[in-house]
């Protein structure tokens, strides 16, 4: 096995993609990263899938494992928009100018739905602006190159400034920073099917929105608990559009084999791609709420307007 260089403490934000193929390489490198952090008295949070969590816990001593904050990423990252708030909370609770912290985050794994994968890739790009550059956080994102495929790995190279592979650290020649993030944020979402239920609401008709949405979800056969949350979240998003100054909010509802989807679009662009991932204002409270209760939320904006989709998996 290639000799690994010691991991040094982070004095500023570091965001790395760790490319691995063999389980032994993953466990050896990540255990070393964790143990060196603990030896330096640095708090460590590990947010990975349950099997990978067990690999690490089996290799760490009981004392070391007990000092690590382990998080099941399949739960935390079910909606990828919830991951950044968790890292911010960890940093806020533990990081200080002279006290670096470490993290391992695995938002992408082979069983992710294609729509989830898109939001995970946006999340990885957002991390580069979500964490203040002076924050002493060292965040490593593992990528199983054998299982994920070349296109997913290529995308990781565009969103991570540093790549770690076979014991070597190198700058990513494909890293595109904010330019790449802006392109992802302005990208078109998938086209809805031909059969879409659509209604346009203004301030004068806003009081009818919730009833309309609930009826459409009832007809679609969504279970009561899901339909209640999805209807409330969609209404709040549409009210947010009107609150931001759009003359109207367009609501579209349709079904896919894998999910029921509600979409809200308006004419007002937003410039902050982190909306919904930080403490909400009155103007964007609906987006924060949607991220807390919906299975998946997709936010895209261009100078022509903004679109938000919320999904309930079937």
Secondary structure, 3 states (H helix, E strand, C coil): CCCCCCCCCCCCCEEEEEEECCHHHHHHHHHHHHHHHHHCCCCEEEEECHHHHHHHHHHCCHHHHHHCEEEEHHHHCCCHHHHHHHHHHHHHHHCECCECEEEEECCCCCCCCHHHHHHHHHHHHHHHHHCCCCCCEEEEEEEEHHHHCHHHHHHHHHHCCEEEECCEEEECCCCCHHHHHHHHHHCCCCCCCCCCEEEEECCCCHHHHHHHHHHHHHHHCCCHHHHHHHHHHHHHHHHHHHHCCCCCEEEEEEECCCEEEEEEEECCCCCCCCCCCCCCCHHHHHHHHHHHHCCEEEEEEECCEEEEEEEEEC
